Amino acid sequence: MTWMIIRLILSLAFVAAVLFFAARLAKKKGLGQGNGLIEVVARQRMGRASTVNVVRIADVVLVVGATEEQVTLLAEVDADAVDAALRERRVPIAVGARADDEDAEVHTFAARTTSPALAGSVFDRNGWGTFVNQLRERTVRKP
């Protein structure tokens, strides 16, 4: 029984080491990372296989529609209007955080409301949305 536990721990350590070195290699080669020039500002699913994306390329903001077969330019939007709309959608994440403190803010997107009975539970959509947005804010590189 103890030999099985030791083998399990050694196997997990081996897998963790392989993942660690694969992540280091991917980071070193630049895999999975953009060059910082292109940023997806917003994304909205329109159907099973179609989305509308707001993409910032340098100082130009484009609205593109994407399906499985093609990507179509829908419009070019003023960058200042997009920045203003994003600033309006930020909310403080920390208790006592100041509204003008940009480090204590996170993007929030329109989430479906849940019933008050589920508030604070594992099934609360707003709680998961806030959690995912906080993780995104901590993991996304900022220029």
C-alpha positions as CSV (number, residue, x, y, z in Angstrom):
1,M,0.0,0.0,0.0
2,T,2.7,2.5,0.9
3,W,4.6,1.6,-2.3
4,M,1.5,2.5,-4.4
5,I,1.4,5.9,-2.6
6,I,5.1,6.5,-3.2
7,R,4.6,5.6,-6.9
8,L,1.7,7.9,-7.2
9,I,3.6,10.8,-5.6
10,L,6.6,10.2,-7.9
11,S,4.4,10.0,-11.0
12,L,2.7,13.3,-10.1
13,A,6.0,14.9,-9.5
14,F,7.3,13.7,-12.9
15,V,4.1,15.0,-14.7
16,A,4.5,18.3,-12.9
17,A,8.1,18.6,-14.0
18,V,7.3,17.8,-17.6
19,L,4.5,20.4,-17.6
20,F,6.8,23.0,-16.0
21,F,9.6,22.5,-18.6
22,A,7.1,22.5,-21.5
23,A,5.7,25.8,-20.2
24,R,9.2,27.2,-20.0
25,L,10.0,26.0,-23.5
26,A,6.7,27.5,-24.9
27,K,7.4,30.8,-23.2
28,K,11.0,30.9,-24.4
29,K,9.8,30.1,-28.0
30,G,7.0,32.7,-27.8
31,L,4.3,30.1,-28.4
32,G,0.7,31.0,-27.4
33,Q,1.5,34.7,-26.9
34,G,0.8,37.6,-29.2
35,N,3.2,40.3,-29.9
36,G,1.1,42.9,-28.0
37,L,0.0,44.7,-31.2
38,I,-3.3,42.9,-31.6
39,E,-5.8,42.8,-28.7
40,V,-9.4,41.4,-28.6
41,V,-11.3,44.1,-26.7
42,A,-14.7,42.3,-26.7
43,R,-16.3,39.2,-28.1
44,Q,-20.0,38.3,-28.4
45,R,-21.4,35.0,-29.6
46,M,-24.1,35.4,-32.1
47,G,-24.8,31.8,-32.8
48,R,-23.3,28.3,-32.6
49,A,-20.5,29.1,-35.0
50,S,-20.5,32.9,-35.3
51,T,-19.1,35.7,-33.2
52,V,-18.7,39.5,-33.4
53,N,-15.4,40.7,-32.2
54,V,-14.0,44.1,-31.3
55,V,-10.3,44.0,-32.1
56,R,-7.7,46.8,-31.4
57,I,-4.7,46.8,-33.8
58,A,-2.3,49.5,-32.7
59,D,-4.5,52.6,-32.6
60,V,-7.3,51.2,-34.9
61,V,-10.4,49.5,-33.5
62,L,-12.2,47.2,-35.8
63,V,-15.5,45.3,-35.5
64,V,-15.3,41.9,-37.3
65,G,-17.7,39.1,-37.7
66,A,-16.3,35.6,-37.7
67,T,-17.8,32.3,-38.8
68,E,-16.1,28.9,-39.4
69,E,-15.5,29.8,-43.0
70,Q,-14.6,33.5,-43.0
71,V,-13.9,36.7,-41.1
72,T,-15.6,39.9,-42.3
73,L,-14.9,43.5,-41.5
74,L,-18.1,45.0,-40.2
75,A,-17.0,48.5,-39.1
76,E,-14.2,50.7,-37.9
77,V,-14.9,52.3,-34.5
78,D,-13.4,55.4,-32.8
79,A,-10.8,54.2,-30.3
80,D,-11.8,56.9,-27.8
81,A,-15.4,55.8,-27.8
82,V,-14.4,52.2,-27.1
83,D,-12.1,53.3,-24.3
84,A,-14.9,55.4,-22.8
85,A,-17.3,52.5,-23.0
86,L,-14.8,50.2,-21.3
87,R,-14.1,52.7,-18.5
88,E,-17.9,52.8,-17.8
89,R,-18.1,49.1,-17.3
90,R,-15.4,48.8,-14.7
91,V,-16.3,48.3,-11.0
92,P,-14.1,48.1,-7.9
93,I,-13.2,44.6,-6.8
94,A,-11.9,45.3,-3.3
95,V,-13.9,46.6,-0.4
96,G,-12.9,50.2,0.3
97,A,-11.2,50.5,-3.1
98,R,-11.3,54.0,-4.6
99,A,-13.2,54.5,-7.9
100,D,-10.2,56.4,-9.4
101,D,-7.7,53.6,-8.5
102,E,-7.2,51.8,-11.8
103,D,-5.2,49.0,-10.2
104,A,-8.3,48.0,-8.1
105,E,-10.7,47.8,-11.0
106,V,-11.7,44.9,-13.4
107,H,-13.8,44.7,-16.5
108,T,-17.2,43.4,-15.9
109,F,-19.5,42.2,-18.7
110,A,-23.3,41.9,-18.6
111,A,-24.0,38.7,-16.7
112,R,-27.3,37.0,-16.3
113,T,-28.7,37.6,-12.9
114,T,-29.4,34.7,-10.5
115,S,-32.0,34.3,-7.9
116,P,-31.2,35.6,-4.4
117,A,-31.4,32.1,-3.1
118,L,-28.3,31.2,-5.0
119,A,-26.3,34.3,-4.2
120,G,-22.9,33.4,-2.8
121,S,-23.2,29.7,-3.6
122,V,-21.3,27.7,-6.2
123,F,-24.3,28.1,-8.6
124,D,-24.2,31.9,-8.5
125,R,-23.3,33.1,-12.1
126,N,-22.3,36.5,-10.9
127,G,-19.8,35.1,-8.5
128,W,-18.2,32.9,-11.2
129,G,-18.1,35.8,-13.6
130,T,-16.4,38.0,-11.1
131,F,-13.9,35.3,-10.3
132,V,-13.1,34.7,-14.0
133,N,-12.7,38.4,-14.6
134,Q,-10.3,38.7,-11.7
135,L,-8.2,35.8,-13.0
136,R,-8.1,37.4,-16.5
137,E,-7.0,40.7,-15.0
138,R,-4.2,39.1,-13.1
139,T,-3.0,36.9,-16.0
140,V,-3.2,39.3,-18.9
141,R,-0.1,41.3,-19.6
142,K,-0.5,45.1,-19.7
143,P,1.8,47.3,-21.7
